[in-house]
Amino acid sequence: MFDHTYNNPVISGFHPDPSVCRAGDDYYLVCSSFEYFPGLPLFHTRDLVHWEQIGNVLDRPEQLPLPLPGSKASGGLYAPTIRHHDGLFWVVNTNVDGGGNFVVRAERPEGPWSDPVWIGIEGIDPDLAWEEDGTCWCAFSGPAGGINLARIDPVEGTVLEGPFPTWSGSGLKYPEAPHLLRVGDWWYLLIAEGGTERGHAVSVARARSPRGPWEGAPGNPLLSHSGTGRAIQNTGHADLVQAPDGGWWMVLLGVRPRGFTPDVHVLGRETFLTPVEWDEDGWPVVAPVPERHPAPGGAWHPVPAPPARDDFDGTALAPHWISPFTRPEDSWSLTERPGSLVLHAAGPTLDTPGYTFVGRRQQHHDCRVTTLLDPGTGRGGLCVRLDEAHHYEVEAGDGEVRVVARIGPLSQTVARRHAPPGPLTLGVTVRTSDLVPASPLLTGGHTTGPDTLAFWLGDPAAPGAHPLAELDGRYLSTEVAGGFTGRVIGMYATEGSVAFEWFEYVPTQGG
């Protein structure tokens, strides 16, 4: 039955809160994206293992209001649900900074997706499920805590009945992320509880009708890595899908923490895949999430890896390029200087929302990022971003290259070097070996990890590159900074206009 194996995560980097649906032999998956535009990355696969990003659900500014001032890091778009029903694709989601809960739909998953239809319910993590007669139910995490259910018209956004409380877990904190699905004669309510940190868990209940009464599984939580030494932690926020061969699979979020205690994660919450069995009493059973496992049976559909280098010679940005909060049309151009991405500064600092930044998720623990840029009379460079209070950057401008570290309330230039006028190459390397010592007086020279970020004038992989600074990566981790996202590495301009001729992202050693 099993001819291949796969490695977890199946979608690496900051891709949390996965939701999946199947249409024929094709699977589609969406993730939360929080403050980034475009929003809700959308993936396709035919084997549940090889996922390819085919777009973003919300790729027009009018679909994704994130007003400034007001919107915040780890705000914006929380957990989505994607479903295929009656020939259409549906996504329901919450914009916590710009309107609340909404539904969008499309005839094709590649889009175009409709403008949001706002739903008059308060809460987060909405779900959609239909009965055979067309009745549509929306389960969600209510504002007072607990899982609520409402009968809605998803076309008009009208609440037809409810909301009313349903089953809210086994007693752990923060019951959320409900998914309602029918299997045989039972309706199952899959939820997350325990919080999205180390205590995260998946639990399940069932009823003969969405109206209840609900009974929790006797073995709840269904899945948790809490208190274990497993390399994958924070497992939870799951969704289920049935394969054409009748087998069941679960997608869920998890993290891969590293470093000395308390270990931290830097890539964000990622998407994992694990098999589901059913016991003789009709309850789903899930083993601990494996790092490597036999793949689903059936066809094997590898997809080509995205090119390491983007030469910006197309007519549009690839779907993996994202920007915090907004990307005004006048802040970037692919035609102003053909073969380059030109960024126009919209704000003078990366410390306050409203600046010009185009980046991609860091998806490997070890990687090298390089760009060739012409700062002209402007200022800009490469930034490793977690939020406005936690970022490192190497930038060119005013005849020099400098490295700046922002850690909470502290900002310091840690290196400077003269740079001649004209185009130059800047680089960032991230490594998990040969780490920078943390604080020798406190740790005896031992490293705390999880990684070291090095900044370069020149290509780090080529002779003649000049190392500028090395910084401890733990300050750009979720456990230090807080929030729900992961690192994003990208290009920016904070003064004038800066032209980027290419951008290259290469995984290195273990990845």
C-alpha positions as CSV (number, residue, x, y, z in Angstrom):
1,M,0.0,0.0,0.0
2,F,2.8,2.4,0.9
3,D,5.4,3.0,-1.8
4,H,6.8,6.3,-0.6
5,T,7.6,8.2,2.6
6,Y,7.3,11.8,3.5
7,N,9.0,14.2,6.0
8,N,7.2,16.5,8.3
9,P,6.4,19.4,8.1
10,V,4.8,19.1,4.7
11,I,4.6,22.9,4.4
12,S,7.5,24.5,6.3
13,G,7.8,28.0,7.7
14,F,5.1,30.3,8.9
15,H,2.0,28.4,7.7
16,P,-0.2,27.9,10.7
17,D,-3.8,26.9,11.3
18,P,-4.2,24.7,8.2
19,S,-7.6,23.8,6.8
20,V,-8.0,21.3,4.0
21,C,-10.7,20.1,1.5
22,R,-10.8,17.6,-1.3
23,A,-12.4,18.1,-4.7
24,G,-12.1,14.9,-6.7
25,D,-8.5,13.9,-6.8
26,D,-7.3,17.3,-5.8
27,Y,-6.7,18.7,-2.3
28,Y,-6.6,22.4,-1.4
29,L,-5.3,23.9,1.8
30,V,-5.3,27.4,3.3
31,C,-3.4,28.9,6.3
32,S,-3.7,32.0,8.4
33,S,-1.6,35.0,7.5
34,F,-2.2,37.6,10.2
35,E,-1.0,41.1,9.3
36,Y,0.5,40.2,5.9
37,F,-0.8,41.1,2.4
38,P,-1.8,39.3,0.3
39,G,-3.7,37.1,2.8
40,L,-4.5,33.4,3.2
41,P,-1.9,31.4,1.2
42,L,-3.6,28.7,-0.9
43,F,-1.9,25.4,-1.7
44,H,-2.7,22.5,-4.0
45,T,-1.6,18.9,-4.1
46,R,-2.7,15.5,-5.4
47,D,-1.0,13.4,-2.8
48,L,-1.2,15.4,0.5
49,V,2.6,15.5,0.5
50,H,3.8,17.8,-2.3
51,W,2.1,21.1,-1.8
52,E,2.4,24.0,-4.3
53,Q,1.2,27.5,-3.6
54,I,-1.2,28.5,-6.3
55,G,-2.2,31.9,-5.0
56,N,-3.6,33.8,-2.1
57,V,-7.3,33.9,-1.3
58,L,-7.3,37.6,-0.5
59,D,-5.1,39.3,-3.1
60,R,-6.9,42.5,-3.7
61,P,-6.6,45.4,-1.2
62,E,-10.4,45.9,-1.0
63,Q,-10.7,42.2,0.2
64,L,-8.3,42.7,3.1
65,P,-8.8,46.0,5.1
66,L,-6.0,46.4,7.6
67,P,-6.3,50.0,8.5
68,L,-3.3,52.0,9.7
69,P,-3.0,53.2,12.4
70,G,-4.8,50.5,14.3
71,S,-3.8,47.1,12.8
72,K,-1.1,45.3,14.7
73,A,1.4,42.5,14.3
74,S,-0.2,39.1,14.8
75,G,-3.6,40.7,14.2
76,G,-5.4,40.7,10.8
77,L,-6.4,37.2,9.5
78,Y,-6.8,34.5,12.0
79,A,-7.6,30.8,11.3
80,P,-9.5,30.1,8.1
81,T,-11.6,27.1,6.9
82,I,-11.8,26.0,3.3
83,R,-14.6,23.8,1.9
84,H,-15.9,22.6,-1.4
85,H,-19.6,22.5,-1.6
86,D,-22.2,22.6,-4.4
87,G,-19.6,23.2,-7.1
88,L,-18.0,26.2,-5.3
89,F,-15.0,26.7,-3.1
90,W,-15.7,28.5,0.2
91,V,-13.4,30.1,2.7
92,V,-14.6,31.5,6.0
93,N,-12.3,33.6,8.2
94,T,-11.9,36.4,10.7
95,N,-10.2,39.7,10.2
96,V,-9.7,40.9,13.8
97,D,-8.5,44.3,12.7
98,G,-10.9,45.0,9.9
99,G,-14.5,43.8,10.0
100,G,-14.8,40.5,11.9
101,N,-16.0,37.3,10.3
102,F,-16.6,36.9,6.6
103,V,-17.1,34.4,3.8
104,V,-15.6,34.5,0.3
105,R,-16.2,32.0,-2.5
106,A,-14.9,31.1,-5.9
107,E,-15.7,28.8,-8.9
108,R,-12.0,27.9,-9.1
109,P,-9.5,27.8,-6.2
110,E,-7.1,29.8,-8.3
111,G,-9.6,32.6,-8.1
112,P,-10.8,35.2,-8.5
113,W,-12.3,35.0,-5.1
114,S,-15.3,37.2,-4.2
115,D,-15.3,40.2,-2.0
116,P,-16.0,39.4,1.6
117,V,-19.5,38.8,2.8
118,W,-19.6,39.8,6.4
119,I,-21.3,37.6,9.0
120,G,-23.0,39.1,12.0
121,I,-21.3,36.9,14.6
122,E,-18.6,37.8,17.1
123,G,-15.7,35.4,17.7
124,I,-12.8,33.8,15.8
125,D,-11.9,30.6,13.9
126,P,-15.2,30.1,12.0
127,D,-16.0,26.9,10.2
128,L,-18.6,25.9,7.5
129,A,-20.5,22.6,7.3
130,W,-23.6,21.7,5.3
131,E,-26.4,19.2,5.9
132,E,-27.8,17.2,3.0
133,D,-30.8,19.6,2.7
134,G,-28.4,22.6,2.3
135,T,-28.6,23.9,5.9
136,C,-25.3,25.7,6.5
137,W,-23.7,25.7,10.0
138,C,-21.0,28.0,11.2
139,A,-19.1,26.8,14.3
140,F,-16.7,29.3,15.9
141,S,-14.9,30.2,19.1
142,G,-17.1,32.7,20.9
143,P,-16.0,36.0,22.5
144,A,-16.6,34.6,26.0
145,G,-14.7,31.4,25.3
146,G,-16.2,28.1,24.3
147,I,-17.4,26.8,20.9
148,N,-20.6,28.2,19.5
149,L,-22.8,27.3,16.6
150,A,-25.0,29.3,14.3
151,R,-27.1,28.5,11.3
152,I,-26.3,31.0,8.5
153,D,-26.9,31.9,4.9
154,P,-23.3,32.0,3.6
155,V,-24.3,33.9,0.4
156,E,-25.9,36.8,2.3
157,G,-24.0,36.5,5.5
158,T,-27.2,36.4,7.5
159,V,-27.5,34.6,10.8
160,L,-30.7,32.5,10.7
161,E,-30.5,30.8,14.1
162,G,-28.3,31.2,17.1
163,P,-25.5,31.3,18.0
164,F,-25.8,28.9,20.8
165,P,-23.1,27.0,22.8
166,T,-22.0,23.5,21.9
167,W,-19.3,21.2,23.3
168,S,-16.2,23.1,24.5
169,G,-13.6,20.5,25.1
170,S,-12.2,18.4,27.9
171,G,-11.5,21.2,30.3
172,L,-8.3,22.6,28.9
173,K,-7.9,26.3,28.3
174,Y,-8.8,28.2,25.1
175,P,-11.2,25.8,23.3
176,E,-11.1,27.1,19.7
177,A,-10.6,26.1,16.0
178,P,-13.7,24.0,15.6
179,H,-14.3,21.9,12.5
180,L,-17.7,20.2,12.1
181,L,-17.9,17.2,9.7
182,R,-20.2,14.3,9.1
183,V,-18.8,10.7,9.0
184,G,-21.5,8.1,8.5
185,D,-24.4,8.6,10.9
186,W,-22.3,10.9,13.2
187,W,-21.4,14.5,13.3
188,Y,-18.0,15.1,14.7
189,L,-16.7,18.3,16.2
190,L,-12.9,18.6,16.1
191,I,-11.4,21.4,18.2
192,A,-8.1,22.7,19.6
193,E,-7.6,23.4,23.2
194,G,-4.8,24.0,25.7
195,G,-3.5,27.1,23.9
196,T,-1.3,27.2,20.9
197,E,1.9,26.7,22.9
198,R,3.4,23.6,24.4
199,G,0.1,22.5,25.9
200,H,-1.7,22.5,22.6
201,A,-4.0,19.6,21.9
202,V,-6.7,18.2,19.6
203,S,-10.0,16.9,21.1
204,V,-13.2,15.6,19.5
205,A,-16.8,15.1,20.3
206,R,-19.8,13.6,18.4
207,A,-23.5,13.9,18.1
208,R,-26.3,12.6,15.9
209,S,-27.2,16.2,14.9
210,P,-25.2,19.5,14.8
211,R,-27.7,20.6,17.5
212,G,-26.3,18.0,19.9
213,P,-26.3,16.6,22.4
214,W,-22.5,16.1,22.2
215,E,-20.4,13.5,23.9
216,G,-16.7,13.9,24.2
217,A,-14.3,11.0,23.2
218,P,-13.3,9.0,26.2
219,G,-9.6,9.3,25.2
220,N,-9.5,13.1,24.8
221,P,-7.3,14.8,24.0
222,L,-7.1,13.0,20.8
223,L,-3.6,14.3,20.2
224,S,-1.0,16.3,22.2
225,H,2.8,16.3,22.4
226,S,2.6,18.2,25.7
227,G,5.3,17.2,28.2
228,T,7.1,14.9,25.7
229,G,10.6,15.2,24.3
230,R,9.5,14.9,20.7
231,A,11.1,17.2,18.2
232,I,7.6,18.4,17.0
233,Q,5.7,20.4,19.6
234,N,2.6,22.6,20.0
235,T,0.6,20.1,18.0
236,G,-3.0,21.2,17.5
237,H,-5.5,23.2,15.4
238,A,-6.3,20.2,13.1
239,D,-8.6,19.5,10.2
240,L,-9.5,16.1,8.7
241,V,-9.8,14.9,5.1
242,Q,-10.7,11.6,3.5
243,A,-8.5,10.3,0.6
244,P,-10.0,8.7,-2.5
245,D,-8.9,5.3,-1.2
246,G,-11.1,5.8,1.9
247,G,-8.2,6.5,4.3
248,W,-8.3,9.5,6.6
249,W,-5.6,12.1,7.2
250,M,-5.1,15.0,9.5
251,V,-3.4,18.3,8.8
252,L,-2.4,20.3,11.9
253,L,0.0,22.9,13.1
254,G,3.2,22.3,15.1
255,V,6.6,23.9,15.8
256,R,10.2,22.6,15.8
257,P,11.8,24.3,18.8
258,R,15.6,24.4,19.2
259,G,18.2,25.7,21.6
260,F,18.9,25.5,25.3
261,T,16.0,25.7,27.7
262,P,13.6,27.2,27.2
263,D,13.9,26.1,23.6
264,V,12.4,28.4,21.1
265,H,11.0,28.3,17.5
266,V,11.8,30.8,14.8
267,L,10.1,29.6,11.7
268,G,6.6,30.0,13.1
269,R,3.9,27.3,13.3
270,E,4.1,25.0,10.4
271,T,1.8,22.5,8.6
272,F,2.1,18.8,9.5
273,L,0.4,15.7,8.2
274,T,-0.4,12.5,10.1
275,P,-2.7,9.5,9.5
276,V,-6.0,8.9,11.3
277,E,-7.5,5.5,12.1
278,W,-11.0,4.7,13.5
279,D,-11.6,2.4,16.5
280,E,-14.4,-0.1,16.8
281,D,-16.5,2.4,18.7
282,G,-16.4,4.9,15.9
283,W,-13.8,7.4,17.4
284,P,-10.8,8.7,15.5
285,V,-7.4,7.6,16.8
286,V,-4.2,9.6,16.1
287,A,-0.7,8.5,17.0
288,P,2.0,11.1,17.9
289,V,2.9,13.1,14.8
290,P,5.9,11.5,13.1
291,E,8.9,13.2,11.6
292,R,8.9,10.7,8.8
293,H,6.0,8.4,7.8
294,P,4.8,6.2,4.9
295,A,2.9,8.5,2.5
296,P,-0.8,8.1,1.5
297,G,-1.4,5.4,-1.0
298,G,-2.2,6.1,-4.6
299,A,-0.5,8.5,-7.1
300,W,2.7,10.3,-6.2
301,H,2.8,13.8,-7.6
302,P,6.0,15.7,-6.9
303,V,6.0,19.4,-7.9
304,P,9.0,21.4,-9.0
305,A,10.7,23.5,-6.3
306,P,10.3,27.2,-6.7
307,P,13.3,28.8,-8.3
308,A,15.9,29.8,-5.8
309,R,16.4,33.2,-7.5
310,D,13.8,35.7,-8.5
311,D,15.1,38.0,-11.3
312,F,11.9,40.1,-11.2
313,D,11.5,39.8,-15.0
314,G,7.8,38.9,-14.8
315,T,4.7,41.0,-14.9
316,A,3.6,40.2,-11.3
317,L,5.1,39.2,-8.1
318,A,5.0,35.5,-7.2
319,P,2.3,34.5,-4.7
320,H,4.9,33.8,-1.9
321,W,5.9,37.5,-1.7
322,I,4.2,39.2,1.2
323,S,4.2,42.6,2.8
324,P,3.2,43.8,6.3
325,F,-0.3,45.3,6.4
326,T,-0.4,46.8,2.9
327,R,1.3,47.1,-0.4
328,P,0.2,50.3,-2.1
329,E,0.5,50.2,-5.9
330,D,2.8,53.3,-5.8
331,S,5.3,51.7,-3.4
332,W,6.7,49.1,-5.8
333,S,7.1,48.5,-9.5
334,L,8.3,45.8,-11.9
335,T,8.2,48.0,-14.9
336,E,9.9,51.2,-13.8
337,R,13.3,49.5,-14.2
338,P,12.7,46.3,-16.2
339,G,14.4,43.3,-14.7
340,S,14.3,44.9,-11.2
341,L,11.9,45.3,-8.3
342,V,11.9,49.0,-7.4
343,L,10.7,49.8,-3.9
344,H,9.7,53.4,-3.0
345,A,9.9,54.3,0.7
346,A,6.5,54.9,2.3
347,G,7.8,55.3,5.8
348,P,11.2,56.2,7.3
349,T,11.6,53.2,9.7
350,L,10.8,49.5,10.1
351,D,9.8,50.2,13.7
352,T,6.4,51.6,12.8
353,P,3.8,50.1,10.5
354,G,3.5,51.7,7.1
355,Y,6.9,51.1,5.6
356,T,7.7,49.4,2.2
357,F,8.8,45.8,2.6
358,V,8.4,42.8,0.3
359,G,9.6,39.5,1.7
360,R,9.1,35.7,1.9
361,R,8.8,33.3,4.8
362,Q,12.0,31.7,6.2
363,Q,11.2,28.0,5.6
364,H,14.5,26.3,6.6
365,H,16.5,26.5,9.8
366,D,19.7,26.9,7.8
367,C,19.6,29.2,4.7
368,R,21.4,31.9,2.8
369,V,19.6,35.0,1.4
370,T,21.3,37.3,-1.1
371,T,20.2,40.3,-3.1
372,L,21.8,42.6,-5.6
373,L,20.5,46.2,-5.1
374,D,21.2,49.7,-6.3
375,P,20.4,52.1,-3.5
376,G,20.9,55.2,-5.7
377,T,20.3,58.1,-3.3
378,G,17.9,56.0,-1.2
379,R,18.3,53.6,1.7
380,G,17.2,50.0,1.9
381,G,18.4,46.4,2.2
382,L,17.6,43.0,3.6
383,C,15.5,42.6,6.8
384,V,14.8,39.5,8.9
385,R,11.4,40.4,10.5
386,L,9.3,39.0,13.2
387,D,7.4,42.3,14.0
388,E,8.1,46.0,14.4
389,A,9.9,45.5,17.7
390,H,12.0,42.5,16.7
391,H,14.0,42.6,13.4
392,Y,17.6,42.6,12.2
393,E,18.6,44.3,8.9
394,V,21.6,45.0,6.7
395,E,21.1,48.2,4.7
396,A,22.9,50.4,2.2
397,G,22.7,54.2,1.9
398,D,24.7,57.4,2.2
399,G,27.9,55.6,1.1
400,E,27.9,53.0,3.7
401,V,26.5,49.6,4.7
402,R,25.3,49.0,8.3
403,V,23.7,46.3,10.4
404,V,20.9,47.3,12.7
405,A,19.4,45.2,15.5
406,R,16.0,46.1,17.0
407,I,15.2,44.0,20.1
408,G,12.2,45.3,22.0
409,P,12.8,48.9,23.1
410,L,16.5,48.8,22.1
411,S,17.8,49.6,18.6
412,Q,21.5,49.7,17.9
413,T,23.8,49.9,14.8
414,V,26.2,47.0,15.4
415,A,28.4,47.3,12.3
416,R,29.3,49.9,9.6
417,R,31.4,49.7,6.5
418,H,32.1,52.1,3.7
419,A,30.5,51.2,0.4
420,P,31.2,52.6,-3.0
421,P,28.4,54.1,-5.1
422,G,26.4,51.9,-7.4
423,P,25.0,48.3,-7.2
424,L,26.2,46.1,-4.4
425,T,25.3,42.6,-3.0
426,L,24.0,42.1,0.5
427,G,23.6,38.8,2.2
428,V,22.2,37.1,5.3
429,T,23.1,33.6,6.4
430,V,21.2,31.6,9.1
431,R,23.0,28.6,10.7
432,T,22.3,26.2,13.5
433,S,25.9,25.1,14.1
434,D,28.9,27.0,15.3
435,L,26.7,29.4,17.2
436,V,27.5,32.7,18.7
437,P,28.0,32.4,22.4
438,A,25.2,34.0,24.3
439,S,26.6,35.7,27.5
440,P,29.9,34.1,28.5
441,L,29.8,35.6,32.0
442,L,26.4,33.9,32.7
443,T,26.6,30.7,30.7
444,G,30.3,29.8,30.8
445,G,30.5,30.3,27.0
446,H,27.7,27.8,26.2
447,T,25.4,28.7,23.4
448,T,21.7,29.0,23.9
449,G,20.7,29.0,20.3
450,P,18.6,28.4,18.4
451,D,20.7,29.8,15.5
452,T,23.1,32.6,14.5
453,L,22.3,35.2,11.9
454,A,25.3,36.6,10.0
455,F,25.2,39.7,7.8
456,W,27.5,40.3,4.8
457,L,28.6,42.9,2.2
458,G,28.9,40.7,-0.8
459,D,27.7,37.2,-1.6
460,P,28.4,34.9,1.4
461,A,28.9,32.0,-0.9
462,A,31.5,33.8,-3.1
463,P,35.1,34.8,-2.4
464,G,35.7,38.3,-1.2
465,A,32.5,38.8,0.8
466,H,33.0,40.9,3.9
467,P,31.4,39.6,7.1
468,L,29.8,42.5,9.0
469,A,28.1,41.1,12.2
470,E,26.8,37.9,13.8
471,L,23.7,38.1,16.0
472,D,21.9,35.6,18.3
473,G,18.7,34.3,16.7
474,R,16.7,33.8,19.8
475,Y,15.7,37.4,19.9
476,L,13.8,36.8,16.7
477,S,11.8,33.9,18.1
478,T,8.2,33.6,19.0
479,E,9.0,32.8,22.6
480,V,10.9,36.1,23.0
481,A,8.8,38.4,20.8
482,G,5.4,36.8,21.4
483,G,2.7,36.6,18.7
484,F,1.5,34.0,16.2
485,T,3.8,34.4,13.2
486,G,7.4,33.4,12.2
487,R,10.3,35.0,10.5
488,V,10.0,36.7,7.1
489,I,13.1,37.7,5.2
490,G,12.8,40.4,2.6
491,M,13.7,43.6,0.9
492,Y,12.8,47.1,2.0
493,A,13.2,50.8,1.4
494,T,13.0,53.5,4.1
495,E,14.3,56.4,2.1
496,G,13.9,57.3,-1.6
497,S,13.8,54.5,-4.1
498,V,15.9,51.3,-4.1
499,A,16.1,48.9,-7.1
500,F,16.6,45.2,-6.4
501,E,17.9,43.3,-9.4
502,W,17.4,39.8,-7.9
503,F,16.7,38.0,-4.7
504,E,18.0,34.5,-3.9
505,Y,16.9,32.2,-1.1
506,V,18.9,28.9,-0.8
507,P,18.5,26.2,1.9
508,T,21.9,25.1,3.3
509,Q,23.1,22.0,5.1
510,G,20.4,20.4,7.2
511,G,17.8,23.0,6.3
